[in-house]
């Protein structure tokens, strides 16, 4: 048998095998679903920036991270550091805003007994 027909038969057999495996995988295999873009964007937005932020970038991102806590969001710390260095940021938020037994920013006033 010459080399040409052997190659044709071998390649046809390979294509048939690949098609069978692809059909079985599509019928039995699980669908591959990744995270939605919005969730990926949300997760990455709180990571530290790969490069130092400019003042303009920090101002644009400030609105998105206004509700984040400094202890939990490295991006907010970097934004505040950048804005503070430029002289346009409020003081660094280092105190806890949760009410405590002794009081705090949001503690309720004690009622007087009559």
N, C-alpha and C positions, 0 to 999 in steps of 0.2 A: 504494500500500500504506500503510495507516495506521501510526502510530508504535508502537502496542501490539504487533502481531505481529512487527515488526522487532526490537524489544527482546527478545521471547521467543526468536526464532530466534538472535539474537546471544548471548544468555546461555546457551542450550543448546549452541551451538557452543563457547563458552569452557569450559563444564563438561566437554565431551567432550575438548577438547584437554588440559586439566589432568589428567583421568583417564588419558589415554594417556601423558603425560609421567610421572605418578606411577607407573604400572605399569612403564614402561621403567626408571625409576630404581630401583625396588624389585628388579627382576630383574637389572639389570646393575651397579648402583652398589654400592660397598663398604659394609659395615656400619660404622656409627659407634660405636666403642667408646672410652670414655674410661678414665682411670686408676681403679682401684678406690678406694673411700673410704679404706681403710686406708693405701694408699700416699700419697694426698694428705694425710691427717692426719699421717703420719710425716714428710713433707717440710716441712709447715708448722710442726710442733712445734719444729723447730730454728731457725726464723727468730726475729728479735727480736720481743718482744711489742709490739703496737700502742700499748698504754698501760703506764705503770709498774706493776710487779707489787706486790701487797700481800704482807705477810709470810705470810699464810695460803696465798695462791696459790703463792708461792715454795716453801713447804714441801710442798705437794701435787705440784708439778712436779719437785722435787728427785729423787725416786725414779726418775722416768723418764729423767733425764739424768745419773744417777750415773756411767755408763760413758762419757759423752761427754768429749772433750778440749776444754779451754778455747779452744784455737786454732781449733777447727773448729766450735764450737757457740756462736753468739751468745746463745742462750737460757740456756745454763748460766752464761755470764759474768754475765748480768743477774740470774739467780737467786742466784749467789754474792754479787754486789754487794748485793742486797737483804737477804740473810740476814746478811752481814757488817756492814752498817749497823745492823741490829737487834741485833747482838751474839750471834747464835746459830749462825753458820756456822763451819766449820773454816777454817784459814788458806787463802788463795787458792792454788790448785794451779797454780804457774807453772813447776815443774820438769818435765823430761821423765822419763817412766817407762821409756823404752827402755834396754836395756843399751848401754854404750859401751865403748870399748877401755880407758879408764882405770877403769872400774867405774861403778856406778850403783846405783840402788835394787834392781835385779833382777839384777845381775851375779853370775856364778857365782864362788865363791872359787877361786883358783889352787891347783892341786895341787903339792905339794912333790915334787921328784925325790929318790929314795932312792939 
